[in-house]
Amino acid sequence: MKQMETKVTEKYQTTIPEGVRKFLNVSAGNKVEWGIVKGMVVLNTPRKFKDPVKFLTSQIKTDIDAVGLVRKGREDFE
C-alpha cells in the first residue's frame, strides 16, 4: 500500500492526495463520505447508477482465483 501524507489545517481541513483523487474520480465540488470500519477510516464517493442491477452483475467474476485474492489482500496490508 502506497502511503500519502497531507497536513491538517487549524480548521481541520486537508487536501486529498492526487493519487487518491484520481482513484476515486473526485473533482472540486464533489461530495465524499467518511466512515470508520473496524478501526480504519474509509473515504467513499457516493455515486448514483442508472441501472444498479446491471452494475452489480457486471462486477461478478466466474473465474475467481481465491488463493490469488488472499495473496493480494495480504500484500495490501504489508
Beta strands, then each sheet from edge to edge (+ up, - down):
strand 1: 33-37
strand 2: 40-44
sheet 1: 1+ 2-
end
